[in-house]
Amino acid sequence: MPIDQTERYINPYTDFGFKKLFGTEMNKDLLISFLNALFNGSKQEIVDIQYLNDEHLGDGYGDRRAVFDVYCMTTDGSRFIVEMQKAEQAYFKDRRIL
C-alpha cells in the first residue's frame, strides 16, 4: 500500500516564499550565495547581510512607501539594500540605481 504524500512547494517569487527560503539567520549563507550568483560579474562580492524588517512611510498623504528587506555589505565595505517585490510599483524607476 503506497504512502499518501502530498507535495508542497514554496513560490520564491512571493514575499512569503522568499522570506521562508532566505529570510532567517539560519539561511543567511544561502541568501548571500544566491545574491552573489545574481550579481555575477559584479566587481564586489557580498560578504555579509543584515535582515531589516523596517517599513518606511512618507510624512504626507502622497509620499512614497518603501519596505527594506536585506542590507548587504560587500568586500570593499560598500552597502546597499535588496528588496524583493513581484508587484508593480509606481516609483520604482525613481528609486533604482543604474
DSSP file (Angstrom, degrees, kcal/mol; ACC not computed):
  #  RESIDUE AA STRUCTURE BP1 BP2  ACC     N-H-->O    O-->H-N    N-H-->O    O-->H-N    TCO  KAPPA ALPHA  PHI   PSI    X-CA   Y-CA   Z-CA
    1    1 A M              0   0    0      0, 0.0     2,-0.1     0, 0.0     0, 0.0   0.000 360.0 360.0 360.0 121.7    0.0    0.0    0.0
    2    2 A P        -     0   0    0      0, 0.0     2,-0.4     0, 0.0     0, 0.0  -0.372 360.0-115.4 -71.7 147.8    1.6    3.3   -1.1
    3    3 A I        -     0   0    0     -2,-0.1     2,-0.8     1,-0.1     0, 0.0  -0.681  26.7-122.6 -82.1 132.5    2.0    6.2    1.4
    4    4 A D        +     0   0    0     -2,-0.4     2,-0.6     2,-0.0    -1,-0.1  -0.667  36.0 179.3 -78.7 108.9   -0.1    9.2    0.5
    5    5 A Q        -     0   0    0     -2,-0.8     2,-0.5     2,-0.0    -2,-0.0  -0.947  17.0-151.7-115.8 115.8    2.4   12.1    0.3
    6    6 A T        -     0   0    0     -2,-0.6     2,-0.3     1,-0.0    -2,-0.0  -0.740  19.0-132.4 -85.0 125.5    1.1   15.5   -0.6
    7    7 A E        -     0   0    0     -2,-0.5     2,-0.4     2,-0.0    -1,-0.0  -0.569  22.1-165.4 -79.7 140.7    3.7   17.5   -2.4
    8    8 A R        -     0   0    0     -2,-0.3     2,-0.4     2,-0.0    -1,-0.0  -0.974   4.8-172.2-127.7 141.8    4.2   21.1   -1.2
    9    9 A Y        -     0   0    0     -2,-0.4     2,-0.5     2,-0.0    -2,-0.0  -0.964  14.9-145.5-132.1 148.7    6.0   23.9   -3.0
   10   10 A I        -     0   0    0     -2,-0.4    -2,-0.0     7,-0.1     3,-0.0  -0.970  17.4-137.5-113.6 127.0    7.0   27.4   -1.9
   11   11 A N    >   -     0   0    0     -2,-0.5     3,-1.5     1,-0.1     6,-0.4  -0.747  10.1-162.2 -83.8 110.2    6.9   30.1   -4.6
   12   12 A P  T 3  S+     0   0    0      0, 0.0    -1,-0.1     0, 0.0     6,-0.1   0.581  83.4  71.8 -71.2  -6.7   10.1   32.1   -4.1
   13   13 A Y  T 3  S+     0   0    0      4,-0.1     2,-0.3     5,-0.1    -2,-0.0   0.561  86.1  78.4 -83.9  -8.2    8.6   35.0   -6.2
   14   14 A T  S <> S-     0   0    0     -3,-1.5     4,-2.7     1,-0.1     5,-0.3  -0.669  88.9-120.6 -96.0 156.5    6.2   35.9   -3.4
   15   15 A D  H  > S+     0   0    0     -2,-0.3     4,-2.2     1,-0.2     5,-0.2   0.919 115.5  49.2 -59.5 -43.8    7.2   37.8   -0.3
   16   16 A F  H  > S+     0   0    0      2,-0.2     4,-2.2     1,-0.2    -1,-0.2   0.942 113.7  44.9 -60.5 -49.6    6.2   34.9    1.9
   17   17 A G  H  > S+     0   0    0     -6,-0.4     4,-2.3     2,-0.2     5,-0.2   0.903 113.0  49.9 -63.9 -43.4    8.1   32.3   -0.1
   18   18 A F  H  X S+     0   0    0     -4,-2.7     4,-2.9    -7,-0.3     5,-0.4   0.927 114.3  44.5 -61.9 -45.8   11.3   34.5   -0.4
   19   19 A K  H  X S+     0   0    0     -4,-2.2     4,-1.7    -5,-0.3    -1,-0.2   0.850 111.8  53.5 -68.8 -33.5   11.3   35.1    3.3
   20   20 A K  H  < S+     0   0    0     -4,-2.2    -2,-0.2    -5,-0.2    -1,-0.2   0.905 118.4  35.2 -66.8 -41.1   10.6   31.5    4.1
   21   21 A L  H  < S+     0   0    0     -4,-2.3    -2,-0.2    -5,-0.2    -3,-0.2   0.882 139.6  11.4 -79.1 -40.3   13.5   30.3    2.0
   22   22 A F  H  < S+     0   0    0     -4,-2.9    -3,-0.2    -5,-0.2     9,-0.2   0.488 101.5  89.9-119.6  -6.2   16.0   33.1    2.6
   23   23 A G     <  +     0   0    0     -4,-1.7     2,-0.3    -5,-0.4    -1,-0.1   0.028  68.4  82.4 -95.8  28.9   14.8   35.2    5.4
   24   24 A T  S >  S-     0   0    0     -3,-0.1     3,-1.0     1,-0.1     4,-0.1  -0.933  79.1-121.2-127.7 155.3   16.3   33.6    8.5
   25   25 A E  G >  S+     0   0    0     -2,-0.3     3,-1.4     1,-0.3     4,-0.3   0.851 114.3  61.6 -57.8 -34.0   19.7   33.8   10.2
   26   26 A M  G 3  S+     0   0    0      1,-0.3     3,-0.3     2,-0.1    -1,-0.3   0.828 109.7  39.9 -62.5 -31.8   20.0   30.1    9.7
   27   27 A N  G <> S+     0   0    0     -3,-1.0     4,-2.1     1,-0.2    -1,-0.3   0.160  81.3 112.9-102.4  16.8   19.8   30.6    5.9
   28   28 A K  H <> S+     0   0    0     -3,-1.4     4,-2.3     1,-0.2     5,-0.2   0.900  77.4  49.5 -57.1 -45.6   21.9   33.7    5.8
   29   29 A D  H  > S+     0   0    0     -4,-0.3     4,-2.2    -3,-0.3    -1,-0.2   0.856 108.6  54.4 -63.8 -35.0   24.8   31.9    3.9
   30   30 A L  H  > S+     0   0    0      2,-0.2     4,-2.3     1,-0.2    -1,-0.2   0.913 109.7  46.6 -64.3 -42.9   22.3   30.6    1.4
   31   31 A L  H  X S+     0   0    0     -4,-2.1     4,-2.8     2,-0.2     5,-0.2   0.900 110.8  51.9 -67.5 -40.6   21.0   34.1    0.7
   32   32 A I  H  X S+     0   0    0     -4,-2.3     4,-2.3     1,-0.2    14,-0.2   0.928 112.2  46.5 -60.8 -44.3   24.5   35.5    0.4
   33   33 A S  H  X S+     0   0    0     -4,-2.2     4,-1.9     2,-0.2    -2,-0.2   0.909 112.8  50.0 -63.3 -42.9   25.4   32.8   -2.1
   34   34 A F  H  X S+     0   0    0     -4,-2.3     4,-2.0     2,-0.2    -2,-0.2   0.925 112.3  46.6 -62.1 -46.8   22.1   33.4   -4.1
   35   35 A L  H  X S+     0   0    0     -4,-2.8     4,-2.3     1,-0.2    -2,-0.2   0.899 110.7  52.1 -65.4 -40.6   22.6   37.2   -4.3
   36   36 A N  H  < S+     0   0    0     -4,-2.3     6,-0.2    -5,-0.2    -1,-0.2   0.868 109.1  51.0 -63.4 -35.2   26.3   36.8   -5.4
   37   37 A A  H >< S+     0   0    0     -4,-1.9     3,-1.2     1,-0.2    -1,-0.2   0.891 110.0  49.9 -67.0 -39.1   25.1   34.4   -8.1
   38   38 A L  H 3< S+     0   0    0     -4,-2.0    -2,-0.2     1,-0.3    -1,-0.2   0.892 114.4  44.0 -64.3 -39.6   22.5   37.0   -9.3
   39   39 A F  T >< S+     0   0    0     -4,-2.3     3,-2.3    -5,-0.1    -1,-0.3   0.064  82.8 155.5 -94.5  24.5   25.1   39.7   -9.3
   40   40 A N  T <   +     0   0    0     -3,-1.2     3,-0.1     1,-0.3    -3,-0.1  -0.244  64.8  33.9 -53.4 135.0   27.7   37.5  -11.1
   41   41 A G  T 3  S+     0   0    0      1,-0.4    -1,-0.3    -5,-0.1     2,-0.1   0.297  87.6 133.0  96.8  -9.2   30.2   39.7  -12.9
   42   42 A S    <   -     0   0    0     -3,-2.3    -1,-0.4    -6,-0.2    -3,-0.0  -0.429  63.6-127.7 -72.3 151.5   30.0   42.4  -10.3
   43   43 A K  S    S+     0   0    0     -2,-0.1     2,-0.3    -3,-0.1    -1,-0.1   0.792  91.3  50.8 -69.7 -27.8   33.3   43.8   -9.1
   44   44 A Q  S    S-     0   0    0     -5,-0.1     2,-0.4    31,-0.0    -2,-0.1  -0.841  72.7-143.2-116.3 150.1   32.4   43.3   -5.5
   45   45 A E        -     0   0    0     -2,-0.3    30,-1.5    -5,-0.0     2,-0.3  -0.883  25.2-114.6-109.7 141.3   31.1   40.2   -3.7
   46   46 A I  E     +A   74   0A   0     -2,-0.4    28,-0.3    28,-0.2     3,-0.1  -0.596  35.8 171.9 -73.1 129.6   28.6   40.3   -0.8
   47   47 A V  E     +     0   0A   0     26,-2.8     2,-0.3    -2,-0.3    27,-0.2   0.604  61.7  15.5-114.1 -19.4   30.2   39.2    2.4
   48   48 A D  E     -A   73   0A   0     25,-1.6    25,-2.6   -16,-0.1    -1,-0.3  -0.995  58.0-165.3-154.0 152.1   27.6   39.9    5.0
   49   49 A I  E     -A   72   0A   0     -2,-0.3     2,-0.4    23,-0.2    23,-0.2  -0.954   6.9-155.5-135.1 156.5   23.9   40.8    5.2
   50   50 A Q  E     -A   71   0A   0     21,-2.3    21,-3.0    -2,-0.3     2,-0.4  -0.999  22.4-128.0-131.1 129.9   21.6   42.1    7.9
   51   51 A Y  E     -A   70   0A   0     -2,-0.4     2,-0.4    19,-0.2    19,-0.2  -0.640  26.0-170.1 -79.5 129.6   17.9   41.4    7.8
   52   52 A L  E     +     0   0A   0     17,-2.8    -2,-0.0    -2,-0.4    15,-0.0  -0.976  19.2 179.3-120.3 131.7   15.7   44.6    8.1
   53   53 A N  E     +     0   0A   0     -2,-0.4     2,-0.3     2,-0.0    16,-0.1  -0.108  39.2 134.4-118.7  33.8   12.0   44.5    8.7
   54   54 A D  E     -A   68   0A   0     14,-0.6    14,-1.5    15,-0.0     2,-0.5  -0.660  41.5-156.8 -87.8 137.5   11.6   48.2    8.7
   55   55 A E  E     -A   67   0A   0     -2,-0.3     2,-0.6    12,-0.2    12,-0.2  -0.971   8.7-157.2-112.2 122.2    8.8   49.9    6.8
   56   56 A H  E     -A   66   0A   0     10,-2.8    10,-2.2    -2,-0.5     2,-0.3  -0.885  10.5-170.3-105.2 116.5    9.5   53.5    6.0
   57   57 A L  E     -A   65   0A   0     -2,-0.6     8,-0.2     8,-0.2     7,-0.1  -0.793  23.7-112.3-105.6 147.4    6.4   55.6    5.3
   58   58 A G        -     0   0    0      6,-0.9    -1,-0.1    -2,-0.3     7,-0.0  -0.211  22.4-120.3 -69.8 167.5    6.4   59.1    3.9
   59   59 A D  S    S+     0   0    0      3,-0.0     2,-0.2     0, 0.0    -1,-0.1   0.780  89.1  49.3 -81.1 -28.0    5.3   62.1    6.0
   60   60 A G  S >  S-     0   0    0      4,-0.1     3,-1.0     1,-0.1    -2,-0.1  -0.559  92.4 -99.4-112.6 175.2    2.5   63.2    3.8
   61   61 A Y  T 3  S+     0   0    0      1,-0.2    -3,-0.1    -2,-0.2    -1,-0.1   0.889 120.7  39.1 -59.7 -44.6   -0.6   61.6    2.1
   62   62 A G  T 3  S+     0   0    0      2,-0.0    -1,-0.2     0, 0.0    -3,-0.0   0.392  90.5 121.3 -90.0   4.1    1.1   61.4   -1.4
   63   63 A D    <   -     0   0    0     -3,-1.0    -5,-0.2     1,-0.1     2,-0.0  -0.250  65.7-102.8 -70.9 157.1    4.5   60.3   -0.1
   64   64 A R        -     0   0    0     -7,-0.1    -6,-0.9    27,-0.0     2,-0.4  -0.291  24.3-142.1 -78.4 161.5    6.1   57.1   -1.1
   65   65 A R  E     -A   57   0A   0     -8,-0.2     2,-0.4    -2,-0.0    -8,-0.2  -0.980  17.1-175.8-124.5 137.0    6.4   53.9    0.9
   66   66 A A  E     -A   56   0A   0    -10,-2.2   -10,-2.8    -2,-0.4     2,-0.6  -0.999  14.0-158.8-136.4 136.8    9.4   51.6    0.9
   67   67 A V  E     -A   55   0A   0     -2,-0.4     2,-0.6   -12,-0.2   -12,-0.2  -0.965  13.7-156.0-113.7 116.0   10.0   48.2    2.7
   68   68 A F  E     +A   54   0A   0    -14,-1.5   -14,-0.6    -2,-0.6    15,-0.1  -0.819  18.4 170.4 -96.7 123.6   13.6   47.4    3.1
   69   69 A D  E     +     0   0A   0     13,-0.6   -17,-2.8    -2,-0.6     2,-0.4   0.895  58.9  22.1-100.4 -49.7   14.3   43.7    3.4
   70   70 A V  E     -AB  51  82A   0     12,-2.1    12,-3.1   -19,-0.2     2,-0.6  -0.982  55.8-156.9-133.1 125.8   18.1   42.9    3.2
   71   71 A Y  E     -AB  50  81A   0    -21,-3.0   -21,-2.3    -2,-0.4     2,-0.3  -0.899  23.1-161.3-101.1 118.5   21.0   45.2    4.0
   72   72 A C  E     -AB  49  80A   0      8,-3.5     8,-1.7    -2,-0.6     2,-0.4  -0.755  13.1-162.2-108.3 147.4   24.1   44.0    2.2
   73   73 A M  E     -AB  48  79A   0    -25,-2.6   -26,-2.8    -2,-0.3   -25,-1.6  -0.995  13.8-152.5-125.6 134.9   27.9   44.7    2.7
   74   74 A T  E >   -A   46   0A   0      4,-2.4     3,-1.9    -2,-0.4   -28,-0.2  -0.420  35.3 -92.8-100.6 176.7   30.5   43.9    0.0
   75   75 A T  T 3  S+     0   0    0    -30,-1.5   -29,-0.1     1,-0.3    -1,-0.0   0.778 125.7  49.8 -60.6 -29.0   34.2   43.1    0.2
   76   76 A D  T 3  S-     0   0    0    -31,-0.1    -1,-0.3     2,-0.0   -32,-0.0   0.358 123.1-102.2 -93.2   7.5   35.1   46.8   -0.2
   77   77 A G  S <  S+     0   0    0     -3,-1.9    -2,-0.1     1,-0.3     2,-0.0   0.434  72.3 146.9  89.5  -0.5   32.7   47.9    2.6
   78   78 A S        -     0   0    0     -5,-0.1    -4,-2.4     1,-0.0     2,-0.4  -0.349  32.1-154.8 -65.4 151.1   30.0   49.2    0.2
   79   79 A R  E     +B   73   0A   0     -6,-0.2     2,-0.3     2,-0.0    -6,-0.2  -0.977  19.7 160.6-131.1 143.6   26.5   48.8    1.5
   80   80 A F  E     -B   72   0A   0     -8,-1.7    -8,-3.5    -2,-0.4     2,-0.4  -0.975  32.6-115.3-154.8 165.3   23.2   48.6   -0.4
   81   81 A I  E     -B   71   0A   0     -2,-0.3     2,-0.5   -10,-0.2   -10,-0.2  -0.863  17.1-157.0-109.0 137.1   19.6   47.4    0.2
   82   82 A V  E     -B   70   0A   0    -12,-3.1   -12,-2.1    -2,-0.4   -13,-0.6  -0.964  12.1-176.0-112.7 129.1   18.0   44.5   -1.7
   83   83 A E        -     0   0    0     -2,-0.5     2,-0.6   -14,-0.2   -15,-0.1  -0.990  13.3-149.8-125.9 130.8   14.2   44.5   -1.8
   84   84 A M        +     0   0    0     -2,-0.4     2,-0.3   -69,-0.0   -66,-0.0  -0.898  28.4 155.9-105.5 122.6   12.2   41.6   -3.3
   85   85 A Q        -     0   0    0     -2,-0.6   -71,-0.1     1,-0.1     4,-0.1  -0.998  29.6-175.2-143.2 144.8    8.8   42.5   -4.9
   86   86 A K        +     0   0    0     -2,-0.3    -1,-0.1     2,-0.1     2,-0.1   0.646  65.9  88.0-105.5 -25.3    6.7   41.0   -7.6
   87   87 A A  S    S-     0   0    0      1,-0.1     2,-0.1     0, 0.0    -2,-0.0  -0.392  87.5-101.9 -76.6 151.0    4.1   43.7   -7.7
   88   88 A E        -     0   0    0     -2,-0.1     2,-0.4     2,-0.0    -1,-0.1  -0.468  35.9-156.0 -68.4 142.1    4.4   46.8  -10.0
   89   89 A Q    >   -     0   0    0     -2,-0.1     3,-1.4     1,-0.1     4,-0.3  -0.988  13.2-144.0-128.3 127.6    5.5   49.9   -8.1
   90   90 A A  T 3  S+     0   0    0     -2,-0.4     3,-0.3     1,-0.3    -1,-0.1   0.823  98.6  36.5 -59.9 -36.8    4.8   53.3   -9.4
   91   91 A Y  T >> S+     0   0    0      1,-0.2     4,-1.1     2,-0.1     3,-0.6   0.171  79.3 112.4-106.7  18.4    8.0   55.0   -8.3
   92   92 A F  H X> S+     0   0    0     -3,-1.4     4,-1.5     1,-0.2     3,-0.9   0.906  75.8  55.1 -58.6 -43.9   10.5   52.1   -8.9
   93   93 A K  H 34 S+     0   0    0     -4,-0.3    -1,-0.2    -3,-0.3    -2,-0.1   0.819 106.5  52.5 -61.6 -30.6   12.3   53.9  -11.7
   94   94 A D  H <4 S+     0   0    0     -3,-0.6    -1,-0.3     1,-0.2    -2,-0.2   0.780 113.3  43.8 -72.9 -26.9   12.9   56.9   -9.4
   95   95 A R  H << S+     0   0    0     -4,-1.1    -2,-0.2    -3,-0.9    -1,-0.2   0.641  92.1  98.7 -95.5 -16.8   14.5   54.6   -6.7
   96   96 A R     <  -     0   0    0     -4,-1.5     2,-0.5     1,-0.0    -3,-0.0  -0.271  62.7-138.6 -75.8 159.2   16.7   52.4   -8.9
   97   97 A I              0   0    0      1,-0.1    -2,-0.1    -2,-0.0    -1,-0.0  -0.976 360.0 360.0-117.7 127.6   20.4   52.8   -9.4
   98   98 A L              0   0    0     -2,-0.5    -1,-0.1     0, 0.0    -2,-0.0   0.425 360.0 360.0 -98.1 360.0   21.9   52.3  -12.8
